[in-house]
Amino acid sequence: MAGSDEGAQSGTQAPAMTPGQSRAARGLLGWSEADLAGKVGLDERLVRDFEGGYSDPPSGQIEALRSALAAAGAVFSDAPTPGVRLAAGRGVDEGTRADALTTENDR
C-alpha cells in the first residue's frame, strides 16, 4: 500500500531504525549480530530476525539497538531516504598526521 509504514499500525510511528540501517551500521562498524546483541543484552536471534524482516520487536528494543550503534559512531538519516554513515573522525585510528608531528609527540 503506497504511503504506509511497513509493519506499523495506523497512528503509530515508523521504527526508530530500519532493518537495512541496522545491517549497514553493523557493517560499517565491523560488528556481528552477536556483537550488537551483546552490547544491549538482547538475544542474537532478535537482531537476526529484525534485520531479516522476520519479526517486529518492540520499539524500545529497536531504540536500544540504534542507541548502541549510534554510541559507536553510526549516524542515522531518515529523510528523504533512510541511511547510515559513520560520524566524522570515527573509524580507523590514523595516528598523527605528518603536518602535526612535533618533537613532543615524536617520543
C-alpha positions as a printed Julia matrix, in Angstrom:
107×3 Matrix{Float64}:
  0.0     0.0    0.0
  1.51    3.32  -1.03
  2.38    5.64   1.83
  2.14    3.01   4.54
  4.8     2.19   7.09
  5.63   -1.47   6.69
  4.5    -3.37   9.76
  3.26   -0.26  11.56
 -0.3     0.07  12.73
 -2.34    3.12  11.86
 -1.44    6.03  14.13
  1.96    4.68  15.18
  5.36    5.97  14.21
  7.79    4.19  11.92
 10.56    2.17  13.61
 13.46    4.16  15.05
 15.72    2.26  12.66
 15.04    0.13   9.61
 16.42   -3.4    9.3
 18.63   -2.2    6.43
 20.03    0.64   8.53
 20.86   -1.85  11.28
 22.7    -4.16   8.87
 24.54   -1.24   7.27
 25.58    0.27  10.6
 26.89   -3.09  11.81
 28.83   -3.46   8.57
 30.38    0.0    8.89
 31.4    -0.74  12.48
 32.58   -4.28  11.73
 30.13   -5.77  14.24
 28.43   -9.16  14.02
 24.83   -9.76  15.03
 26.18  -11.24  18.28
 28.31   -8.14  18.91
 25.3    -5.83  18.61
 23.04   -8.06  20.68
 25.69   -8.32  23.38
 26.05   -4.54  23.62
 22.43   -4.19  24.7
 21.86   -7.52  26.45
 19.45   -8.92  23.87
 19.39  -12.29  22.16
 21.31  -12.57  18.89
 18.21  -14.14  17.33
 16.28  -10.88  17.9
 18.87   -8.96  15.85
 18.92  -11.63  13.12
 15.11  -11.79  12.9
 14.72   -7.99  12.95
 17.33   -7.43  10.24
 15.88  -10.26   8.16
 12.39   -8.77   8.38
 11.06  -11.81  10.22
  9.97  -10.01  13.38
  8.77   -6.65  14.59
 10.33   -6.25  18.05
  9.02   -3.62  20.47
 10.22   -0.11  19.62
 12.19    0.04  22.87
 14.37   -2.84  21.74
 14.93   -1.27  18.33
 15.82    2.02  20.02
 18.3     0.19  22.29
 19.97   -1.33  19.21
 20.06    2.04  17.48
 21.49    3.73  20.58
 24.32    1.2   20.81
 25.17    1.7   17.14
 24.99    5.48  17.48
 27.23    5.44  20.55
 29.84    3.61  18.46
 29.71    6.27  15.74
 26.83    5.36  13.41
 24.83    8.38  12.24
 21.3     7.67  11.02
 19.38    9.73   8.48
 15.69    9.37   7.8
 14.77   11.79   5.04
 14.43   11.68   2.15
 15.68    8.08   2.3
 16.76    6.09   5.36
 20.53    5.73   5.52
 23.52    5.43   7.81
 27.12    6.64   7.81
 30.0     6.85  10.27
 30.45   10.06  12.22
 33.35   12.23  11.13
 36.51   11.29  12.95
 35.25    7.8   13.8
 36.59    4.56  12.47
 40.2     3.63  11.92
 42.76    5.48  14.02
 45.03    7.19  11.51
 47.58    8.23  14.12
 49.23   11.63  13.95
 49.26   13.34  10.59
 52.67   14.32   9.21
 51.93   18.05   9.34
 51.05   17.73  13.05
 54.28   15.97  14.08
 56.41   17.77  16.64
 59.33   16.78  18.81
 56.84   16.41  21.68
 54.62   13.79  20.01
 57.55   12.03  18.36
 58.6    10.37  21.61
